[in-house]
Amino acid sequence: MLFNSLQFIVFCLIIIPVYFILPNRFQNILLLLSSFFFYFAFGPFIILILLAIIFFDFLIGIQIETSSGYARKILFILGLLVNILVLLGFKYYNFIN
């Protein structure tokens, strides 16, 4: 499902009204589930990578919160670099391969 496809337009036309109809406590859950559905359209392997990145970012966030000073900056840069490398890997995978 690409951003400029009819499927994406239909997807948005369903999700956006449901988001505003739901109570506030369920809106984030809807966004999470619809995001997983969107990425699942590209393949189930993408979901595993997405879950791994979410878990990594969660752990890095906890470490950043509990550390201070120079270690905090290093952890932030590490988290940023890992996320950028994953994005670059997806962007240029077909070019390299």
Secondary structure, DSSP 8 states (H G I E B T S, - for coil): --TTSHHHHHHHHHHHHHHHHS-HHHHHHHHHHHHHHHHHTT-HHHHHHHHHHHHHHHHHHHHHHH--THHHHHHHHHHHHHHHHHHHHHHHHHHH-
